[in-house]
C-alpha cells in the first residue's frame, strides 16, 4: 500500500511541476544598424540566456536589395517560430521597434514580452506631416545626404511605406507585456523635427498611444538617454529584459 501511495504521489508531482523554460532574447536593430549595436546590453545579460542578434538581409552587402517592413517582419517571425516552446522576449530599437510591434500585433500568442527602445510607430509620418509637411520633406532630403549610398534606397522605400501602408496608429495587444523607453532629452540645436519641442511632444504622444491598451506595461521616460538607450544606459535596458523574462519562468 505504501508503495502504491508513493507511486501516485510521484505521478502527481510530475504533472504539477512546471517545466523551466529557456529564455530566448531576439534583438531587432534600428535602421542601418547591425548586430554589433547590441554589444553593451549583451555584456549585462545572464549567461544562460539564448541570445539571437542578426543583421537584416538588406544590410548584409553593398548591393543587397532593399526589404519591405513586411519582409523584415517575416524574417523575424522565422526566428520566433524556430524557438517556440521557450520564453521568447523581443527587443527592438527605432525601426526595429516597428518591426517588433508588427509581430506583436500579428502574432501576440507567439511571444512572451517586448522591450521597445525609442520605437518608430505606425502613423508617425502622417502625424508629423500634419504639423509641418515642409520640415519633414527637408528632413528627408537631409537624411539622404547623411546616409551612405547603400542605405538611400532602403530609406526611400521605408518612407514610402510609412506614407502609404502604415498610416494608422495601432496600440499593442493588451495581453503582451511591454517595457517602453521614450527619450525626453532635447538637444540644444535640433537637427530633425523629432528633436524639436513639438516633435518630442508628438513622439511621446505616439508612444503613449502604442501602449494605450496594455494591461502590463512599464513606460520609462527620461532625459538620461537619447535615441539609443541600449548604448546610453545598457545596464538598465538589460535589467528590463531580465525583469520581463523572469515573469514567465
Secondary structure, DSSP 8 states (H G I E B T S, - for coil): -HHHHHHHHHHHHHHHS-----EEEEEE--TT--GGGGHHHHTTS-TTSEEE----GGGSSTT-----HHHHHHHHHHHHHTTTTSEEEEEEETHHHHHHHHHHHH-GGG-SEEEEES---TTHHHHHHHHHHHHHHHHHHHHHHHS-HHHHHHHHHHHHHHHHTS-S-----TTS-EEEEEE----SS--SGGGSHHHHHHHHHHHHHHTTT-SSEEEEEESS--S-HHHHSHHHHHHHHHHHHHTT-
